[in-house]
Every structure is written in C-alpha cells, then in structure tokens.
Amino acid sequence: MRIVAKGLTYTYNPKSPFPSQALKGVDLTIEEGEFFGIIGHTGSGKSTFVQHLNALIKVTGGELRIGGIGDAGYDLADKKCNFLELRSKVGMVFQYPEYQLFAETVEKDVAFGLKNFRRDIKDEKEIAAHVKEALETVGLNYAAVKDCSPFELSGGQKRRVAIAGVIVTKPEILILDEPAAGLDPLGKQELMELLHSIHGGWCKTIVIVSHDMDEIAENCTRAAVFSEGKVVMEGKPAEIFRRGEELLSLGLDVPTTARCAMLLKERGIRIDTDFTCDDFAEKVLALYAEGKAGKEGGDAQ
C-alpha cells in the first residue's frame, strides 16, 4: 500500500492560549516496498507524522491516504474510514516498546493485538498458531517463552516480544519509532536483520524514525528529513548525505562515513560513495591502491 500525504497539518492544543503547530503542510509519498527512513531533530514533526499513519492522531488538516481508492485504500481524513481495519494493516512499534508489555504471559501479550484488530479470528487454536508464528518470526522459541512473564525476559527478548505483538496481525506496513534505541551494536545489527527478514513478505513496507544516521545509510532505500514541521529533503540516503553541511546546519548529524568524506574533501580527495560502511571502505581502499601503484610507478622511473 502506498502512503500519500498532501498538505498535512496538525496543531496541538489548538484552542488553548499556547497552540503548537507540529506539521505545517507535509507533502510526502512513500511507495509500497520501500524501507523508508524519517530523520529529524526533536520537535521537527516526525513522530507526529508517523502517528497519523495508523490514526493514533486523526487528520485535522490536509490529506492522507494509504492504499488505493475505494475498498483498496483508506482515506484517513474521512471520519467514516475503517480505522480498526487500518490498524491491522499498519502496525506501529513505539520507542522502547518493551515498556508497553503488560500481560501475565508472553502468549497473552502477543495475542492481545490479534484479538483487538482481527476480530474475525476467534478460535483459540488459530490464535495460538498466529502467536507462535509471530514469536518465531522474531527469533523466539514459542514453547520456551509462551508461558513466561514478559517481565522475566532479557531486554532484547522483551523488545522482540513487543514487536511480535504488532506483527501478529501481519501488517502490510510496519512503522518503528527509534527501533534500535538503547541497544548495543550487536543488538542493533540483529534487530535490523530481523526487520529485513520481515520486509518484502507480508510486510511490504517498513518505515523507521531514527536519529542514527548510520542506521539510515545502511538500511533505507529512501529517506525524508523533517524540520520545523515540513519535509525539507527527500531522496536516497546517498543523495541526502551528500548535503552534509545542510544537515549539520539543521542541527542534525551525518553518518560516520559522511564525516570522513567531508574531511577528505577538505584535503582535495573526493569519494563517490553511497555512505554505507562497505562501499566507503571499498572506495577508500581503491584510492589507496591506485595512489600506491602510481607512487611505485614513479619510483621505478
């Protein structure tokens, strides 16, 4: 399902003495099949935007459509939109989702979303089968954890259970707000591998909100930069990170590879890279080998 926002606006506390306009006319299209990144500093509007995508925040200005026209899609500005069905197809994983676990057992926690958003599934054996599939998808042993209290699990296991509770409905779009926050490097790598394994199957589109620019460079097919309630940049990560100085002027960071490329550029060395670690290292090594070969050829002469 395609996501299309046109002129999307939103104001917190509009009738109070202190209204705060969070979105100021957002125009953004996210195509089906993308692994899309959303970047922005605190207060840029990025979290407000993604909370519109499964109607946690209702559209009050502008347009927002997910999917096609009619039965094939959802007009989120329409009060008659089937929001319950929408939420089964657009899953949302919040920052530190493990803090939202609440049930007595892992199985009950994961089943909660299914019972709420897929009310057509009532048979307990069928529910258990869906829960088992979701837990195994996130790399947990169903038999080993299903009767455990979620609060007895490790931090990494808790996060996987929380994600299983969202993907149990098999959403076509999965949105994650700072999915790797608080994880060590290995935990981040494992989580991203998990998301890539989910992506492209029943979950056609993944949207991640992140302040980690290395995460965006390494994983996303396209990205958008939010600033002061608007989209100020959009494109492939390589296109965005070539504008490193603009990002820094917006109070944002750039990937480590982009910082290195900027320092090399100051010394007259330009590297054409997509800013992933592998590509950057390959290009630097190629330049080094080329320079070494040239130097040895000069010495020989």
C-alpha positions in Angstrom: 0.0 0.0 0.0 1.2 3.4 -1.0 1.3 6.3 1.6 0.5 9.8 0.2 0.4 12.9 2.4 -0.6 16.3 0.8 -0.6 19.5 2.8 -0.8 17.6 6.1 -1.1 19.9 9.0 -1.6 19.4 12.8 -1.7 21.7 15.8 -1.5 20.5 19.4 -3.8 22.3 21.8 -5.4 24.5 19.1 -8.0 26.1 21.3 -5.6 26.8 24.2 -3.6 30.1 24.7 -0.5 28.2 23.7 -1.1 26.2 20.5 1.8 24.4 18.9 1.8 23.7 15.2 3.7 20.4 14.7 3.0 19.8 11.0 3.0 22.8 8.5 1.9 21.3 5.2 3.7 17.9 4.8 3.9 16.6 1.3 5.4 13.1 1.2 4.9 9.9 -0.8 6.2 6.5 0.5 5.9 3.8 -2.2 4.9 0.2 -1.4 8.0 -1.9 -1.0 10.3 0.7 0.4 12.4 0.6 3.6 11.9 4.2 4.3 13.7 6.4 6.9 12.4 9.5 8.6 15.0 11.9 10.1 14.6 15.0 12.2 15.6 16.6 15.4 13.3 16.7 18.5 10.2 18.8 17.7 10.6 18.5 13.9 7.3 16.8 13.5 8.5 13.4 12.5 6.8 11.5 15.4 3.6 13.4 14.9 3.6 12.5 11.2 4.1 8.7 11.8 1.4 8.7 14.5 -1.0 9.9 11.8 -0.3 6.8 9.7 -2.3 4.4 11.8 -4.7 7.1 13.1 -3.3 7.4 16.6 -3.6 11.1 15.7 -6.5 11.9 13.5 -6.2 14.1 10.4 -7.4 17.6 11.0 -5.9 19.4 8.0 -4.7 18.3 4.6 -4.9 14.9 3.0 -3.6 11.5 4.0 -4.3 8.3 2.0 -3.0 4.8 2.4 -3.5 2.4 -0.4 -5.7 2.9 -3.4 -9.1 4.4 -3.9 -12.3 2.8 -2.5 -12.1 -0.7 -0.9 -8.4 -1.0 -1.7 -7.4 2.0 0.4 -8.0 4.3 3.3 -8.7 8.0 3.3 -7.6 8.9 6.8 -9.3 12.4 6.6 -12.7 10.6 6.2 -14.4 10.1 9.6 -16.0 7.0 8.1 -12.7 5.4 7.4 -12.4 1.9 8.9 -9.7 2.7 11.4 -9.9 -0.7 13.1 -9.1 -2.5 9.8 -6.4 0.1 9.0 -4.6 -0.6 12.3 -4.4 -4.3 11.5 -2.6 -3.4 8.2 -0.5 -0.5 9.5 1.5 -1.6 12.6 3.2 0.8 15.0 6.1 -0.1 17.2 6.9 2.7 19.7 10.3 3.7 21.1 11.3 1.3 23.9 8.3 -1.0 23.1 9.2 -3.4 25.9 7.9 -0.8 28.4 4.4 -1.4 27.0 4.3 -5.1 27.9 1.6 -5.7 30.4 0.0 -9.2 30.3 0.7 -12.1 32.6 2.3 -14.3 30.0 4.1 -13.7 26.7 1.4 -15.6 24.8 -1.4 -13.4 26.2 0.6 -10.2 25.5 1.2 -11.1 21.8 -2.4 -12.3 21.4 -3.8 -9.0 22.6 -3.3 -7.2 19.3 -4.7 -10.1 17.3 -7.9 -10.2 19.4 -8.4 -6.4 19.1 -7.6 -5.9 15.4 -8.5 -9.3 13.9 -11.9 -10.0 15.5 -12.6 -12.4 12.7 -10.2 -14.8 14.4 -11.9 -16.3 17.4 -10.8 -19.9 17.6 -8.2 -20.3 20.4 -6.1 -22.8 18.4 -6.0 -20.4 15.5 -5.0 -17.6 17.8 -2.2 -19.7 19.3 -0.9 -20.6 15.8 -0.7 -16.9 14.9 1.1 -16.1 18.2 3.5 -19.0 17.6 4.3 -17.7 14.1 4.9 -14.2 15.3 7.2 -15.2 18.1 9.2 -17.5 15.8 9.4 -14.7 13.2 11.2 -12.5 15.8 13.5 -15.4 16.7 12.0 -16.6 19.9 11.1 -20.2 20.8 7.4 -20.4 21.3 7.4 -23.3 23.6 10.1 -21.9 25.8 8.6 -18.4 26.3 4.9 -18.6 25.8 4.1 -19.2 29.5 6.8 -16.9 30.8 6.0 -13.5 32.3 7.3 -10.9 29.8 8.9 -9.1 32.7 11.2 -12.1 33.4 12.8 -11.9 29.9 16.0 -10.1 29.0 15.8 -6.6 27.5 16.4 -7.9 23.9 13.8 -10.6 24.4 11.2 -8.1 25.7 11.7 -5.9 22.6 11.2 -9.0 20.3 8.0 -9.9 22.2 6.7 -6.3 21.8 7.4 -6.4 18.1 5.7 -9.8 17.8 2.7 -8.2 19.4 2.5 -5.8 16.5 3.4 -8.1 13.6 1.0 -10.8 14.8 -1.7 -9.2 12.6 0.7 -9.4 9.6 0.5 -5.7 8.8 1.4 -4.6 5.2 3.1 -1.5 6.6 5.3 -1.6 9.8 6.3 1.7 11.4 9.0 1.8 14.1 10.0 4.8 16.2 13.7 4.6 17.0 13.7 0.8 16.8 17.3 0.4 17.9 17.3 2.9 20.8 19.2 1.7 23.8 20.6 -1.4 22.1 24.3 -2.3 21.9 25.9 -2.7 18.4 25.2 -6.4 18.2 21.6 -5.8 19.3 21.1 -3.2 16.6 22.6 -5.4 14.0 20.3 -8.3 15.0 17.2 -6.1 15.0 17.9 -4.7 11.6 18.5 -8.2 10.2 15.1 -9.1 11.7 13.4 -6.2 10.0 15.0 -7.0 6.7 13.8 -10.6 7.0 10.2 -9.4 7.6 10.4 -6.8 4.8 9.3 -7.9 1.4 7.0 -10.7 2.6 3.6 -9.9 4.0 5.1 -6.7 5.4 5.7 -4.9 2.2 6.8 -1.5 3.6 8.9 -0.6 6.6 9.2 3.0 7.9 11.7 3.8 10.6 12.1 7.0 12.5 15.7 7.4 13.6 18.3 9.9 14.7 21.0 7.4 13.9 22.3 8.4 10.5 24.5 5.3 10.1 21.3 3.2 10.6 19.6 5.2 7.8 22.6 5.0 5.5 23.0 1.2 6.0 19.3 0.1 5.8 17.0 2.5 4.0 16.1 2.7 0.3 14.9 6.3 0.7 14.5 8.9 3.4 12.9 12.2 4.3 14.3 14.9 6.5 11.8 16.8 8.7 12.5 20.3 10.1 10.0 22.7 11.7 7.0 20.7 10.7 7.9 20.3 7.0 9.8 17.9 4.7 13.0 19.8 3.7 14.9 16.9 2.0 13.8 13.7 0.4 15.6 11.0 -1.7 18.0 8.2 -1.4 20.3 8.3 1.6 23.3 8.9 -0.6 21.6 11.9 -2.1 20.7 13.3 1.3 24.1 12.7 3.0 25.9 14.4 0.1 24.3 17.5 1.6 26.1 17.0 4.9 26.7 20.7 5.6 23.0 21.4 5.2 22.1 18.6 7.6 24.6 20.0 10.2 23.1 23.5 9.8 19.7 22.0 10.7 21.1 20.6 13.9 21.3 17.0 12.6 24.2 14.6 12.4 25.5 12.7 9.4 26.9 9.2 9.1 30.4 8.5 10.2 31.3 7.8 6.6 29.9 11.2 5.5 32.0 12.9 8.1 35.1 11.1 6.8 34.1 12.0 3.2 33.8 15.7 4.2 37.2 15.7 5.9 38.8 14.1 2.8 37.1 16.6 0.6 38.7 19.4 2.6 42.0 17.8 1.6 41.1 17.6 -2.0 40.1 14.0 -2.1 36.6 13.3 -3.4 35.0 9.9 -2.9 31.9 8.9 -4.7 30.1 6.7 -2.2 26.6 5.7 -1.0 27.9 6.2 2.6 27.4 2.6 3.6 30.4 1.3 5.5 31.2 -1.4 3.0 31.0 0.9 0.0 33.0 3.6 1.7 35.8 1.2 2.8 35.9 -0.3 -0.7 36.3 3.2 -2.4 38.9 4.3 0.1 41.0 1.1 -0.4 40.7 1.5 -4.1 42.0 5.1 -3.9 44.8 3.9 -1.7 45.8 1.1 -4.0 45.7 3.5 -7.0 47.8 6.0 -5.2 50.3 3.4 -4.1 50.5 2.0 -7.6 51.2 5.5 -9.0 53.8 6.1 -6.5 55.6 2.9 -7.1 55.5 3.5 -10.9 57.0 6.9 -10.3 59.8 5.5 -8.2 60.5 2.9 -10.8 61.0 5.6 -13.4 
